[in-house]
Amino acid sequence: MATILTDIEGTTSSISFVKEVLFPYARKALPGFVRAHGDEPEVRRWLDVVATEHGAMCEDAIIVETLQGWIDEDRKHTALKALQGMIWREGYLAGTLQADLYPDAAAGLRRWHAEGHRLAVYSSGSVAAQQLLFAHTDAGDLTPLFDAFFDTEAGPKREADSYRTIAARLGAPAAGIVFLSDVVAELDAAREAGMRTVLLDRRDDYPQPRDAAAANGHPRVESFDAVDALLAG
């Protein structure tokens, strides 16, 4: 049986859900969240990380503006991802947010788990945010399906060493891991680390199909249903 390591944005969930729902929600909620929770140790820890990186930055209002700018840039910063995860947690628990998964992704994850494959997640969003997303999906709570969650604390997603770290933490040979992503550069890094790779090329996210050259040699599918044949190969 394989270990299946999956990305989220553009793979299990549409890019539009992340860009048009999650990011704007966090951006709007940031000022009030920092006012209400800025003195709590875990929140303060990440705010101070941002402040330290920008020597003259002291006031929370300036930190919030910086974080909002990072959201607009889709910056993959661990402090931002941690704070976004805390904000999304409030939204999920309040019932304001619900993760929109591709139906074939939810069905595929359940099917692979039932068949005995190990499942794990590797996303730039924090582990806490990943767990919240899969716990509050339109297909129900899927967190029991997963053995592990990894974020950028394992390393950047476009560097091979990150995938070597994940393989070591999973206690699995890289060749026994199949990484699913919509980003070719991430798949390149995973392949360099010895993993098998599959490019998700969903029409909702990528209206213009990516040809063999654009896929850079990675097997290309348009849904999780088509991954089964690759797992059997």
Stockholm file with secondary structure:
# STOCKHOLM 1.0

chainA/1-233         MATILTDIEGTTSSISFVKEVLFPYARKALPGFVRAHGDEPEVRRWLDVVATEHGAMCEDAIIVETLQGWIDEDRKHTALKALQGMIWREGYLAGTLQADLYPDAAAGLRRWHAEGHRLAVYSSGSVAAQQLLFAHTDAGDLTPLFDAFFDTEAGPKREADSYRTIAARLGAPAAGIVFLSDVVAELDAAREAGMRTVLLDRRDDYPQPRDAAAANGHPRVESFDAVDALLAG
#=GR chainA/1-233 SS CCEEEECCBTTTBCHHHIIIIIHHHHHHHHHHHHHHHTTSHHHHHHHHHHHHHSTTCCSHHHHHHHHHHHHHHTCCCHHHHHHHHHHHHHHHHTTSCCBCBCHHHHHHHHHHHHHTCEEEEECSSCHHHHHHHHHSBTTBCCGGGCSEEECGGGCCTTSHHHHHHHHHHHTCCGGGEEEEESCHHHHHHHHHTTCEEEEECCTTTCSSCCCHHHHTTCCEESSGGGHHHHHHC
#=GC SS_cons         CCEEEECCBTTTBCHHHIIIIIHHHHHHHHHHHHHHHTTSHHHHHHHHHHHHHSTTCCSHHHHHHHHHHHHHHTCCCHHHHHHHHHHHHHHHHTTSCCBCBCHHHHHHHHHHHHHTCEEEEECSSCHHHHHHHHHSBTTBCCGGGCSEEECGGGCCTTSHHHHHHHHHHHTCCGGGEEEEESCHHHHHHHHHTTCEEEEECCTTTCSSCCCHHHHTTCCEESSGGGHHHHHHC
//
